[in-house]
Amino acid sequence: MALRLFILEFRRAVFSFLVIVLGTAAACFLAEHVYLHFEKAPSNVHEAVNLLIIFVIGILGFPSGSRAFSSEFKETSYLFLQSLPLARERAWLALVLANLSASLISIVILIALRPSVLTTLPESYQPEGALLAALLAYLSLFCAGCCFSLLFRKVV
């Protein structure tokens, strides 16, 4: 039962996360190409875009976590979830892990689209350290988003 709930939530979550991440990547790529087209002198725009992408990866954690228990879920599925023959902890764990795995897959796709994020950063930054800090911030904000969305939910 928990696996079915996980798969159902994963299928709903992965599309929205891919749209957000691919939209963000497209906006960054477009801004970079427009800047390079109009600016004739070479600059560090690639490094700035890479830092922006790492920053976006870190910031996307909060909305990703709050999506696990969104208002749509609270209004439509909360009572159904309570009626399932499944412990509440296992059901919530399935929902949170489905959203976390869908969002991490979208981040991996973003890094696969632009692998220079891992290698081309300003000399003062270490790529592994910057990405690790972004992922740590992402996980912290994901947990905070889950907690706040549960904390401030309207009682059904």
N, C-alpha and C positions, 0 to 999 in steps of 0.2 A: 504494500500500500504506500509506503514512504517512497519507494522507487518510482511508482507511477506519479505521485505528487511532484517529485523532483523533476521528472521528464516533462510533465505538463508545464510547470513553472519555468523550466529551462527554455522550452520552445517559445514561451511568451516573452521571456526576457532577452534572449539572444538577438532577436530582430531589433528591438529598441536600442540595445547597446551598440550594435553594429551601425545603425543609422547615426547615432550620436558621434561615435568615434570616427566613422568614415566621413561624416560631415565636417568634423573638426579638422581631420587630415586634409580634406579637399580645400577647406578655407585657408589653411596654412600653406599648402602647396601653391594655391592660386595667388595668395599675397606675395609669396616668395618670387614667383615667376613674373608677376606684374612689376615688382620692385626691380628685379634684375633687368627687365625689358626697358624700363625708363631710366634707370641709373646706369650710366656707361662705365663708371669706375668700379673695379671689383671691391667688394666689401665683405664684411663678416655676416652677411644675412643668413647664410646656411647655419652658422653656429647659433644665431639668435633664434631661428625657427626651431632648431633642435632643443634649445633650452625651453622654448615656449611649449613644445610638445611634452617634454618631461614635466613641466609645471602643470599642464593640463591633465596628464596621467595622474598626478597626485591629487588634484582638485576634484576629479570625477568620482572619487570615492564616496563622498557624502551623498550625492544624488543616487548613486548606484545602490548604496545601502538603504536609503529611505524608500527605494522602489520596492524592496522586498515586502514591505507592509504599507503600500500606498493607500490613498483614500479610495481608489477604485476597488482594491482588494477588501478594504474594511467594509465598504458598502455592499459588495456583491458576494464575496466568498467567505467572509469571516464566520458566519453562522454555519455554513456548510462544512468548513474546516473543523469546527467544534463538534459537529455531529459524526465525523469519521471515527471508525474504531481504531484510533491511533493516538498515542500519547501526545499531548500538546507540544512537549519538548521535541519529539521526533518530527512532528509536522513542521514546526518552526525551523528546525535544523534543515529539513529538506528544502524549505523556501529560501532560507538564507544561503545555503550552499549552491542552490541552483542559480541564484542571482550573482553570487560571487564567482562561480565558474563561468557563467556567461560573460560577465564583465572582464574577467581575466583573459578569456579567449579573444575578446574584442581588442584588448590591449596588445596581446601577442600579434594579432593581425596588423595593428597600427605599427608596431615595431618591425614587422616583416615588410610592410610597405615602405618604410623608411629606416633601413638598417643603419644609416649614418647616425641615428640617434645614439647608438651604442659606441660609436667610434669618434665622431667629429664634434667635439665640444671645445670651448675655449681652453687654453693651456692651464688656467688656474683650476679647472674642474677635472676630476677623474671620472671617466664615463661610468665605471662600475659603481662608484660611490654615489654619483648623482642619481643613477637609476635605482639603486638600492634605497636611497632616501625618498625618492618619489614613490616607490612601492610600499615602503613603510608608512609614509603619509597616507597613501591610498588605503591601506588596510585599516589604519587608525580611523580615518574619516568614514570608511565603510561601516565599521562597528558603531561609530557615533551616529551615522545616519539610521542604522537599524534601531538603535536605542531610542533616539529622539522620535522616530516615527511611531514606535510603540508607546512611548511616554506621553505623547501629545495626541493620541488617537481619540476619536470620539467614541464613546461607549455606544454599542449597537443595541 
